[in-house]
Structures are given as structure tokens and as C-alpha cells.
Amino acid sequence: MLISIKKPSLNRAIALNLLLITLLIGTGGCFNRNRTADKLKEDTKEIQRFDSNLTFNDVTLEQADDKGKLWWKMKAKQASYSKDQKNAVIEDPKGELYQDGKPVFQIAAQKGEVKGDGKSILLKGAIVATDLRDGTILKGDELEWKPTEDVLFVRNNVTGTHKQMQFSAQEGRVLTRARTIELFRQIVALSKTPELQIRTEHLTWDVKGERVMGDRPIQVDQYKNKVLTDRGSADKAEVDLKAKTVNLQQNARLDLKEKGVQVSSNSLLWNLDAQTLASSQPITIVNPPQQVTLNANQGAVDLQKNTVDLVGNVRGVGQKNQSKLDADRVLWFITTQRFEATGNVNYRQENPPFSLLGPRASGKLDDQQVAVNGGRVELQITPQPQQ
């Protein structure tokens, strides 16, 4: 570790000189006066090497790899070294962290500790770390830099600010070469465009690729002018900030609060700009106010047109009147609650009990207004028992 000293400690210098005088008096017979000055310098270095309270004021410390490329460079008001000089405690450090010999982070803290080999530097208290490449600002109570691993840790009450996102967490890990930030525990991330809030326990942010990935239960809320409009949840998710899409996977659910509709599947691709949802896996649509539920093998939702297009083994149930609909394909209109069904249409109801079979049908499940037409139509009426 290279140390440059602007101003030595006066008290330290006095103590060292007194100790040197004592040593010289006790061993005066072994040295002549011509060698006194050289020996004084040698003894000073030796005493400093083994002194347990070696302290320097206004110092600059730096560490480089075997090729001379800097790992880090710090200025501190004070540096105190242990007896074996393996560790140094520094006060009010400020400096830069380097990668490939170039500064990548500017940092400041209240105090810190430097390992003797310089492969780890630990800073504590009011941490501020600024990424010089994109302006990301990280804050926390503790920071650890491991230059040989290209990893920067920020711990305890972590916050981050970037032109694209703000976040808070209990711990963060920055892979400086890969340009990713990994967050742990109690995470709240706010995206500016699109306007999203993300909550989870583990999140990875690919800063350069503009993607955010979570592999734990996650909640993604969409806002418009700071008003919550839609809420997505899943066991894992990926948010593409550039494409403005949210890919919800495993136990995926989206509550369209403005539409009064809930959509669930094991896979939901949510396009925020186009205002669409798509799933190639079994999907369920629920309208709680009208007590209508629709299921299918796959489907798509267009929030601008207020339509739901369901394909494959489509089944609709109107719980109010116990009406049921089966078809190969159903187009459902969210606003009017009407549907258009095609392919092997089978409509059934219990009050009054009857069923309709045909190639096409249209109507509403909640009020039992259904018309079946086209090709061969069958009507089956179940007689009610006499009272």
C-alpha cells in the first residue's frame, strides 16, 4: 500500500525522538558519531514498523495491481496503522474506486478500514458512492470494495438514485464490470418512465440493458399521474424499461382496477405502451361486480379497445343466474359485458332451464340474453316438475 504524507503528527514525532535518544544512550558504545545520523533514520523506520499506534494526518493512500493499475485511491484526515501494519483505520475518507486503471466510482464516508494487501476496503457511516459512468448515486451505512472481484457492496439502509429509477433496500451488490445492481430485502423500486413501483425481496437491475428481474414473489404497480391504475403480481417477473413491458411468470395476476377486471395465468406479457396483455397459457378472466368468469387455453386483452379475445376450450360462467357458455373462441367486451362466441357453441342456463347449441352465439351472461345463429341450431328445453 502506497502512502503519501502531507503533514506528520507532531506528538508522534516527539515520542519517536525521545525513544530514539533512549536507545542511543543505552547503546552508545557500539556506534561512532559519524554513523549517528544514518542510524537515526534506520531506527525511526524500525520503530514505526512495529509501533502499535502509528498515526498519520492528511494522508493519501492508494493501491494498485501487479501491473501498476490502480484499484483505489483515498484521501483521509487521519490514518492509524496496527502493530503489524496489516490494517489501517482511516477517518473521513474520500476518493475513487478504479477498474482497469480508470475511475468508476467516487466515494465518501465517515471512516473506514483498509486491509494490508489492499484487496478489500471497508467504509462506514454516511456512505455516498457515485458511478462516474452513468451518475447513479448509492447511499448506505456501509460500503465494501473488492477490486479483484469487480464487486462493490453497499449495506444497511441502502438507497439509489438514477435517471431512470430510484430504489431502497437493505443490501445492494454492484457488479461494476457487468453493470448490474443486485438488491436484497425490503426492496421498493420506482421507475420514472414507465411510472411503476416494484416491491420484492430480491431484484437484479441490468443498468445498461435497461431490464429489471425478480425471482421472488413480486408486485408491480402502474401509476398514472401518481394514481394507482393497475397492480400485477407473480412469483417472478422481468420488467423491460426500454420496451415498457412487464413479463409476469408463475401465479401471475393482474388487477385492472380502472376496468374492474382480474386476469390470471402462469404467464402474462403486459405491454404498458400498447395497453395489452397476452398469454399463450391457460388464462382466467374475472369480473367481480358482474360475477362473470371466463377461462381458456390462451388469450389476449386490449385495454384500449376494452376487449378480451379467448381461444381454445373457452368456458364462461355467469354466477348470478347460473348461466354457462362453451365455445372454441370468445370475444368479450369489458365495458358492455357482451360476448361473441364461435365454434361449437353450447349455452346453458338453469332458470328457466334450457340449452342452445350452434356454430355462433352472442349475448350477455349476466342477464341471460343470448342469441345462437348460423348453420344448425338446437334448442333443448328441460321441463320443470309440476308443483
C-alpha positions, 0 to 999 in steps of 0.5 A: 500500500502506497502512502503519501504524507502531507503533514506528520503528527507532531506528538508522534514525532516527539515520542519517536525522538525521545525513544530514539535518544533512549536507545542511543544512550543505552547503546552508545558504545557500539556506534561512532558519531559519524554513523549517528545520523544514518542510524537515526533514520534506520531506527525511526523506520524500525520503530514505526514498523512495529509501533502499535499506534502509528498515526498519520494526518492528511494522508493519501493512500492508494493501491494498485495491481501487479501491473501498476493499475490502480484499484483505489485511491483515498484521501483521509484526515487521519490514518492509524496503522496496527502493530503489524501494519496489516490494517489501517483505520482511516477517518473521513475518507474520500476518493475513487474506486478504479477498474482497469486503471480508470475511475468508476466510482467516487466515494465518501464516508465517515471512516473506514478500514483498509486491509494490508494487501489492499484487496478489500476496503471497508467504509462506514457511516454516511456512505455516498458512492457515485458511478462516474459512468452513468451518475447513479448515486448509492447511499448506505451505512456501509460500503465494501470494495473488492477490486479483484472481484469487480464487486462493490457492496453497499449495506444497511439502509441502502438507497439509489438514485438514477435517471431512470429509477430510484430504489431502497433496500437493505443490501445492494451488490454492484457488479461494476464490470457487468453493470448490474445492481443486485438488491436484497430485502425490503426492496421498493423500486420506482421507475420514472418512465414507465411510472411503476413501483416494484416491491420484492425481496430480491431484484437484479437491475441490468443498468445498461440493458435497461431490464429489471428481474425478480425471482421472488414473489413480486408486485408491480404497480402502474401509476398514472399521474401518481394514481394507482391504475393497475397492480400485477403480481407473480412469483417472478417477473422481468420488467423491460424499461426500454420496451415498457413491458412487464413479463409476469411468470408463475401465479401471475395476476393482474388487477385492472382496477380502472376496468374492474377486471382480474386476469390470471395465468402462469404467464402474462406479457403486459405491454404498458405502451400498447395497453395489452396483455397476452398469454399463450397459457391457460388464462382466467378472466374475472369480473367481480361486480358482474360475477362473470368468469371466463377461462381458456387455453390462451388469450389476449386483452386490449385495454384500449379497445376494452376487449378480451379475445379467448381461444381454445376450450373457452368456458364462461360462467355467469354466477348470478343466474347460473348461466354457462357458455362453451365455445372454441373462441370468445370475444368479450367486451369489458365495458358492455359485458357482451360476448361473441362466441364461435365454434361449437357453441353450447349455452346453458342456463338453469332458470328457466332451464334450457340449452342452445347449441350452434356454430355462433352465439352472442349475448350477455351472461349476466342477464341471460340474453343470448342469441345462437345463429348460423348453420344448425341450431338446437334448442333443448328445453328441460321441463320443470316438475309440476308443483 
